[in-house]
């Protein structure tokens, strides 16, 4: 009889211990364990991160980091860290949190517009994905990659079409570059290639001209007319005489670093550079900036006209006056020069 009581007591104690353990496990796994007030919090786990780094990000977000540690150990998450951007919803339990940060890498929207150089682009992208600007620039200027895909350093910027794209946050520099090449090749479909051929231009030449058009006019409704002027000049063997190319050439010189040229002067026309389209016939060797899609489409779909000249319109800033003769153009140019002088803009 006495032995039976002992066995019953042991059994009851065992049940209590088991129940306590089960309750603890249940609480650790399935009780809500967030303390932030927003509906969603995001964690960014770097490539090759260890559990300590993950824990440091999670600790401010969780009520009980120790219970999370226990579940992470049980679910073998500690030795199976995944990089990426992950969401934690308010009220999630440890089990749900681990499931989320282990298998639900969320993409980010990566956007860029008219960057003036690959250096600028690398800096812009580096604040949106894990890859830093140094590794991005190295990938963008990799000689083997450029040669294999028909680019040079001068035209490499044209591979990056300004828009918004979806990437995983932990995308590598090479991964970013390679996806942008796919987007570029997708853009240059059969229709656009045919239009470029009809203009006697390669895709790279279209991009170079589009960069000039975009720097001349930010007005999408005017860009096809500006493109038409430059194409008319190319067709008759006339120099492009594009002021934005003079600015670009000047900015490559030490004396123009950290300056803004607001007025193109005769001295700029004497700069010795292949980008000086007053001195050299045809297109410059590369892009002077990243063109908008509107400027690219303007080159591919130019307005057909007989204009050979244009000058900024002092009465309609942002737009231009177009002329068929040099005499008309000189009148338009003098009008704008008088406006600049009246505004105290002398250089």
N, C-alpha and C positions, 0 to 999 in steps of 0.2 A: 504494500500500500504506500509506504514511504517512498519507494523507488518511483512509483507511478507519479507521485506528486512532483518529485524532482524532474522527471521527464517532461511533465506538463509545464513546469516552470521554465525549463530550458526552451521548450518549444515556443512558449509565449514570448520569452525574451528574444528568441531568434526571430519571431514574427515582427516584434517591435523594432528590432535592429534592421531587419530587411525593409520594413515599412518606412523606417526613418531614412534609410539609404535611397529607397525608391522615391520618397518625397523630395529628398535633396536633388536627386537626378532629375526628377520631373521639374522641380523649381528651376534648377540650373539650365535645363534645356528649353522649357516651354513657358516660363513666366516672362512677361515683358521686361526688357532690360535696357531701355533707352531713357535718356534724361534731357534730350534737346527738345525745344518747343516747336521748331518748324516741322512741317509734314515729312520732309526728306532731308537727310544729310548725305554728303558724298565723301568718300575716301579715295585717295589717289595712291595706289600702291606701286612703287617703282619696280623696274625690272631688277631681278636678283635681290629683292628685299628679304630680310629675315623677319622672324616673328616679333622680335623686339621693336622693329620699325613699325610693323602693323599695329602692335599693341599701343605704341605711343600715339598713333592717330586715333585709335578707338577709345582710349581711356577717357578723354573729355566728353565722349558721346554716351557712355554707358553708366548705368547705376552701379553695377557690380562687376568690376573687371576680373575679380578672382573667379567668379562663377563662369565667366567667358573663357578664362584660361582652362578651366576644368573640361568644358565641353570641347574646346579647340584641341586639347590633348586627346580626348576620347575619340573625336572624329578624325584624328590624324591630320588636322589642318596645319599644325605647327611645322610639319615637314613637307607641306605641299602648298606653298604660298603661290598665288597667281598675281601677276601684274595687271594693272588696269585701273579703270574708273568704276567705282561700284556705289550703288545706292543703298542706304539703310533707311527704312521707313519708321516713322514714329510708332512705338508700341511693339516693334519686332522683338522676338525672343532670341536667345543665343543660337538656337538651332537654325532659325531663319536667317540670322545675320551671317553665319558661317556659310550657309548654302548660297547666299547672295554674293559674298566676296570671294567665293571659290569658283563660281561658274557663270556669273551674270555680268560680264564685262560690258559696260555701256559705251557706245560711241559718243564722240563729241563733234560738234559742228566747227569746222576749221574754215575761216573766211579770210581772204586778203583781197586788196584792191590794187591800186596803181603804185606798186613799189618801184623805186627808181634804180634798184640794183639787186643783185643776188644777195649782197650783204644785208640790205634792208629787208628782203623777203625772209631770209634765214632768221633775222631777229623777230619779225612778225610771227612766224610760225612757231618759234621756240617758246612763246608765251601761251601757246594753245595746246601743244602736245609735249610729251616727255623729252624728246630729243632736244639737245641744246643747240644754240646758234652755230657753234664751232663745228659740230658734227654734221649739221645740216649743210653748211656752206661747203664743207669737204666733200660731201656726197654730190652736191649740185655741180661742183667743178671738177669732179673726177674725170681725168683725161680719157681713160679707157671707156667709161660710160658715154661721154660726149662723142667720141670718135665712132663708137659702135652704132650710135643712133643718129648720126648725121648733124651733130651740133659742134659749135666752137664756143669758146668762152664769150665771144662777142654777141652770139645769138642765143645763148643758153637761157636767158631770161624769157625768151619767147615761148619756151616750153610750158610755162606756168600761166594758165589762163585764169584771170581774176574771177572768183566766184565763191560760192560756199560749198564745202565738201564734207563728207562724213568719214571720220577716221576713228580708230580706237586711240585713246589717249596715249597708250604705251607703244604706239607706232615708232619704229626706228627711223633714223634719218634716211637710210636707203629705202625703207618702206614707203615713206612719204614721197620721195623722188620718183620711185618706180610707179606708184599709183598716178602721179601727175603726168608721167609719160603716157600711160594708158588713156588718161582723159584727153591729152593732146592728140593722140592718134585717133581717138573717137571723134574729136572735133573735126579733124581733117578727113571728113568723109568724101565719098566720090563726088558729090555735088560741089563742095567747096574746092576740091582739087581741080575740078573742071573749070570753075570760074577763075581760079588763079592762073591756069594754063592759058585761058583766053586772054588774060592780061599780060601774058609773057612773063609771069612772075612765079617764083617758087614759093612754097609756104613760108620759108624763112624770110624771103624778100617782102612778102605780104605783111609779116609781123613787123619788119623794120619800118616799112612805110606807115603802117597803122600807128606805130609809136610816135611818128612825126605828126600824123593827123591828130592824134589825141592830145599831144602837147600844144598844137596850134588851136584847137577848139574842143572844149568840153561839152559843146552843144550837140547832142545826138542828131538833131534835125538838120544841122549844118555840116556835119562831118562828111556825108557823101559828096557835097559840093567841093569841100576842101580836097578830098581825095581825088576828085575829078581834075582839079587844077594840077596837082602833082603828076597825075597820070598823063595829062596833056603835055606837060613839060618833058617827062621821060620819053614820050612818043616822038617828039620832035628834036630830041637831043639837047634840050635846054637845061642848064643847071637847076637843081631844085631850089637853091637859094632859100633854104628853110631856116629861119631864125632860131628855132629850138635846137637845131644841130650845132649852131654856133655857141649857144649857152652850154650845151653838153660838152663841147670841146674845151670851152673856157674852164668849166668846173673840174677838168682833169689836171689843170695847171695849179701849182702851189699858190700863186698870187690870188687865185680866185676861191681858195678854200674858205668855207664858212662865210661866203658872201652871197648876196641875192642880186642877180642881174635883172633889173626891171626895164631897162631900155637898151636895145642892141645898137651899138655904135660902130662906126667904120673900123675902129681899132680891132673889134672882134672879128671882122671879116678877114683880117690878116693873119689870124691864128693858123699855125702850121699843124694841121691835123687831118686825117682821112675823114673825119666827121664834119669838116668844113665844106658844106655843100655849095658854098659860093665859089670855092676854088676847084672842087672836084666834081666831075660829071657823075650822074647816076646816084644810086642809093649808097648810104654810108655802110660800113662793114658790119654793122650790128644795130641793135635796138638802143634808143636813147632813154627809154623808160618802158614800163609795162603798159601796153594799151588796153583800154576797155574793150569788151566784146563788141560794143557799138562801133568803135573805130575800126576793128577788124572787118566787121560786116560792111562798113562804109567803103573800105578799099575793095572788097569783093563785089560790092553792088554800088559803084560810083554813079554820081549824077553825070549824065552826058551833056556837055555844054562846050562852049568855045572860050571859056575864061582861062587866062594864063597868069593872072595876078590877083592878089587880095591883100587888103590892109585892115587892121583893126578899126572898128566903127566907134568913133568917139561918142556918138549919140545913142548907141545901142551896145553898151559894154558887154563883152563876152561873145559878140558876133563880129562879122567882117563885111567889108564892102568889096565886091568882086569887079574885076575889069578885064576887058578884052585887049586893051591897048596899054602900052607903057605910059602914054600921056595921061590917060584916065587914072591909072594906078598912082602916078606921081602926085596927082591932085589929092587922091584919097589918103596917100601916105603923109603928105604935108599937113592935111587937116588933123590927122591923128598925132603927128609930132607936135603941132601947136597945142593940142590938148595936154600931152605929157608935160610940156614946158609950163603950161598954166598950172599944173598940179605940183610943180617943183620936182618932177621926176627927170633927173638929168643923167642917170646911169642905172 
